[in-house]
Amino acid sequence: MATAPAIPINPTLGQRLAGLDPAQRMRLGLGIAVFVVIGIVGLMMGRQAEWRVLYSNLADKDGGAIVAQLSQMNVPYKHAEGGGAILVPADKVHDTRLRLASLGLPKGSVAGFEVMESNRFGMTQFQERLTFQRGLEGELTRSIQALSSVQNARVHLALPNQNGFFREQQKPSASVLLSLSPGRTLDRSQLAGIIHLVSSSVPELTPAAVSVLDDSGKLLSTPPEGANGVGGDAQQMQVVQQLEQLYSRRILDILEPVVGRNNVKAQVTAELDFSQTESTSESHKPNQAPDSSVIRSQQVVESSNGSTSTAAGVPGATTNQPPAASSAPINGAAQALTPAAGNGAAANTGSKRESITNYEVDKTVRVVRGGTGVVKRISAAVVLNHQSATDAKGKTTTTPLTDQQIEKMTALVRETIGFNKDRGDSVNLMNAPFAQEKQVLVDLPLWKQPEVQDLARSFAWPIGTLLFGALVLLGVIRPAIKALSKATPHVTMPTPQLDALESDEPERPVLAAPVAKAQLPLPTTSELALTNARKLTLDNPAAVANIMKTWINGEPAA
């Protein structure tokens, strides 16, 4: 019996996949898998969190302990700056720091007197003293790091063991190593404050025994007296620079409102005398008047020959008056005092009186000590730019200053720096056009501009992922889908009755051709098959019903 042609029905997805060859099925599966992976990677990269620094400048030991702890806490991390910093997602920075701090990490942090709390039983006196020294160094380090200019600090204390049996006790000393923040410096007052802080925290520690260094190895503290003059020279140079900057700032402040900002340049050179001088002078003035002079010594000698004389003179108040002032010169020769002619004394009186008076000599002693940092000479050089004017059309022109304007500005500069002609000060003010730097604009192509390159880097990954996904979709998945839609399964249903009707043509008797007036068209094969089917349906309806039921249920006929 002949087989009927394939009859198509509505296929399912599994039937369509079964209709593909193995190569098409492999390409379809691989394309779908690659497309799903691209989608997942793009989603993860789009939702990637921002990374922040958790800790930086860690020691290798602390870094390893922190990384191990982050792995246990399931916190993602990565390294930066050549391993010098550990980065974590921005939303987990503070929580991770608190959790690590509860575990005592990083251990490299500065510890103060809390190290005394971990004293174990059986510690020796040396260990206790060493623990106290470590705690004191940690507390001093914390205090120094509290300064805004200090980024990191280390303090080393040398505390000798005090013993009452030693006649001469050793004095303690200290060294401080500072790491300053970028762009920060310490002035003399701040440095003196650090030295005073350390010396005041340690008993019997003098400020001269405290050395302060920066991270480049430069000595910041002043060396002790008698060591060398390097520290003093550096301090003197700093004083000169500060004075010159002060004068320059004053000149700019007085001239910028007149000529405009960036139209004036000023430099000041100051010569200071740091030598210490001491002079002593002694002066003797001539003798002063007797009433204002000071008597050093006085000697009066009176002698008599023993002769007696009767009282003479007029009795009364006049004889009771003190003697008048001596008319002898100061420090002069002694003169004999003879009785006055009119006092009525006896002629034979033989008495003599000598008086010697020595007065203090006037002397002045003056000691003068000259101060350090005395200004010897100041020189100022000022350059002014030409005046610029813009007309109504927007054209800018420059004109030099007049002689009158230059003279007035020179007078302002002299008054600003305290000009003194006697000490040789000089002021030189010049008016000249400033050189304008021409900015050469390089016309970079669009793809070389930094902004475009940064934008391209930010969109490179999403756009690349999208293009790769589209390539996979159009190059692999779409052809497989087209092949899947064309693949239609065929089900062969055995239909013996119809096969017999379609394949076996009944033998028909040959009749004589009727004589017709007009020739009729002959029936086709399909029309004959349809006629036979109708006849079969009329003759055997049960068999036809069974065939139709088999077609509908998709079951092969028995």
Helices and strands as residue ranges (DSSP letters): E 7-8, H 13-18, H 22-46, E 51-56, H 60-72, E 78-80, E 85-89, G 90-92, H 93-102, G 113-118, H 125-145, E 150-158, E 173-180, H 188-201, G 207-209, E 210-214, H 230-259, E 264-273, E 278-284, G 290-292, E 295-304, G 318-320, G 341-343, E 351-359, E 363-369, E 374-384, E 387-390, E 396-399, H 403-417, E 426-431, G 446-448, H 450-472, I 473-477, H 478-486, E 490-491, H 496-503, H 525-539, H 541-553
